């Protein structure tokens, strides 16, 4: 087009003025990766489901907000709520802005730790957890309640074994669980009081298989191993006080290591009532056996310690190696009592008399201490 002046003459022009009318957007936009059904509207998103909670992200800023019951949004996640009854849209949005709409759902459930109880623990005494950590779709971690199916475990507290309890997760209102995540916990019944209890030591090898806890995991292919010679100790917190009448130590050869690594000198200790010192309960010297199994006069304690003064046999590398350290309430059955009649002895007057009595042999249960076997005789009547 050629521009002309008022009398019709052609004139040159470097620009022409054109009028432009701005058109304002009349709806929001919904990103393709939004939840199915989400539909863009005028300052709102429709097509949602009443009773569900949603997370809305502004794609241009990356800022996320959460639904409230009335369909408006809040940046405070603690104020999040499912859409109320009859509410199927989110309002108060900015037209022309692209939003991502996500349902709040369960992504994963934390695994619960095994629970170890002493044989004889009845069902109504079990302390099953009442909550579990769950991770939601936006990587938010919250606690969820648990309803346990008690019957599914077929639990017998007086029979050693592992019993699995299944639980249903109680989700917050509006959170969905499309993968049907639930939870479970194993309850291990054992006469061994120490199984899986909390342990520490004065030193240990940094290898996972040789930490203090490995002396209480029920396996002899793992162990606690100290890192320095001389006196070493392995301490245990039982969680509460237990009556103890027997202790067992499984040494290196019980786990197929050299017998010369078996612990030689060691003792069982309990913490004093004031918590300031340790009291010797029983001690062993000169052990060569793979397994030490000893009865003690029953005592009650929460904190116990295995104190090692000579960890190996002569000439070996002197660090402590303990495969398992076990405690039990009940003692080992005693050696049967033998009735012996017409025993003869000579009194101080060299007068040989025939008497009757019951002769009881009391022998330690570990082979290394058989030399300390002694006998006790109960006479049928009093003699002078």
BELJO-V17220 format. One record per backbone hydrogen bond with DSSP energy under -1.0 kcal/mol. CO is the residue of the C=O (numbers start at 0). NH is the residue of the N-H. E is the energy in kcal/mol with one decimal. If there is no record, write none. Layout:
{{CO & NH & E} {CO & NH & E}}
This chain:
{{2 & 10 & -3.1} {4 & 7 & -1.4} {8 & 4 & -3.0} {26 & 95 & -2.4} {28 & 98 & -2.5} {30 & 33 & -1.6} {34 & 37 & -1.7} {38 & 45 & -2.8} {40 & 27 & -2.4} {40 & 42 & -1.0} {42 & 92 & -2.3} {43 & 40 & -2.2} {44 & 89 & -2.6} {45 & 38 & -2.6} {48 & 51 & -1.4} {51 & 82 & -2.5} {52 & 103 & -2.0} {53 & 66 & -2.0} {54 & 101 & -2.5} {55 & 64 & -2.7} {56 & 99 & -2.5} {57 & 61 & -3.2} {62 & 57 & -2.6} {64 & 55 & -2.9} {65 & 73 & -2.3} {66 & 80 & -2.8} {67 & 70 & -2.0} {68 & 83 & -2.8} {70 & 90 & -1.9} {71 & 67 & -2.1} {73 & 65 & -3.0} {75 & 78 & -2.2} {76 & 79 & -1.5} {82 & 50 & -1.9} {83 & 86 & -2.3} {87 & 47 & -2.6} {89 & 44 & -2.1} {93 & 96 & -1.8} {96 & 28 & -2.7} {97 & 58 & -2.3} {98 & 30 & -2.9} {99 & 56 & -2.3} {100 & 34 & -2.3} {101 & 54 & -2.8} {103 & 175 & -2.3} {104 & 136 & -1.9} {107 & 134 & -2.4} {114 & 187 & -3.6} {116 & 189 & -2.3} {117 & 120 & -1.7} {121 & 124 & -1.9} {122 & 125 & -1.4} {129 & 145 & -1.1} {131 & 143 & -2.8} {132 & 109 & -2.9} {133 & 141 & -2.4} {134 & 106 & -3.3} {134 & 107 & -1.5} {135 & 138 & -2.2} {139 & 135 & -3.4} {141 & 133 & -3.1} {143 & 131 & -2.3} {144 & 169 & -2.9} {146 & 167 & -2.8} {147 & 149 & -1.2} {149 & 152 & -1.3} {155 & 158 & -1.6} {156 & 119 & -3.8} {160 & 188 & -3.2} {162 & 186 & -3.4} {164 & 184 & -2.1} {165 & 148 & -3.1} {166 & 182 & -2.1} {167 & 146 & -2.3} {171 & 174 & -1.9} {173 & 52 & -2.1} {175 & 105 & -2.0} {176 & 179 & -1.9} {182 & 166 & -3.0} {184 & 164 & -2.9} {185 & 114 & -3.0} {186 & 162 & -2.9} {187 & 116 & -2.8} {188 & 160 & -1.7} {189 & 118 & -1.7} {193 & 196 & -2.3} {197 & 236 & -2.8} {199 & 234 & -2.5} {206 & 209 & -2.1} {207 & 210 & -1.1} {208 & 222 & -2.4} {209 & 224 & -1.8} {210 & 213 & -1.7} {211 & 214 & -1.8} {212 & 215 & -1.8} {214 & 324 & -2.4} {215 & 195 & -3.8} {223 & 321 & -2.5} {224 & 204 & -2.1} {231 & 307 & -3.3} {232 & 201 & -1.6} {233 & 305 & -2.6} {234 & 199 & -2.2} {235 & 303 & -1.8} {236 & 197 & -1.0} {241 & 300 & -2.1} {243 & 298 & -2.2} {244 & 295 & -2.3} {245 & 327 & -2.4} {246 & 293 & -2.7} {247 & 325 & -3.1} {248 & 291 & -2.9} {249 & 322 & -2.0} {249 & 323 & -1.3} {250 & 253 & -1.2} {251 & 254 & -1.5} {251 & 256 & -1.8} {252 & 255 & -1.7} {257 & 260 & -1.9} {258 & 261 & -1.9} {259 & 312 & -2.5} {263 & 286 & -2.5} {264 & 308 & -1.8} {264 & 309 & -2.0} {265 & 283 & -3.2} {266 & 306 & -2.8} {267 & 280 & -3.3} {267 & 281 & -1.4} {268 & 304 & -2.5} {269 & 278 & -3.3} {271 & 274 & -1.6} {276 & 271 & -2.9} {278 & 269 & -2.3} {281 & 267 & -2.5} {283 & 265 & -2.2} {289 & 250 & -3.3} {291 & 248 & -2.6} {293 & 246 & -2.6} {298 & 243 & -3.5} {300 & 241 & -2.3} {301 & 237 & -2.6} {302 & 270 & -1.9} {303 & 235 & -2.7} {304 & 268 & -2.7} {305 & 233 & -2.2} {306 & 266 & -2.1} {307 & 231 & -2.2} {309 & 263 & -1.7} {309 & 264 & -2.3} {312 & 315 & -1.7} {316 & 318 & -2.0} {319 & 225 & -2.1} {321 & 223 & -2.8} {323 & 249 & -3.0} {325 & 247 & -2.7} {326 & 192 & -3.0} {327 & 244 & -2.9} {327 & 245 & -1.6} {337 & 358 & -1.3} {339 & 356 & -1.2} {342 & 354 & -2.6} {344 & 352 & -1.9} {346 & 349 & -2.4} {350 & 346 & -1.0} {352 & 344 & -1.4} {354 & 342 & -1.9} {355 & 379 & -1.4} {357 & 377 & -2.4} {358 & 337 & -1.3} {359 & 375 & -2.5} {361 & 373 & -1.6} {365 & 368 & -1.6} {366 & 369 & -1.6} {368 & 371 & -1.8} {369 & 372 & -1.8} {373 & 361 & -2.2} {375 & 359 & -3.1} {377 & 357 & -2.2}}
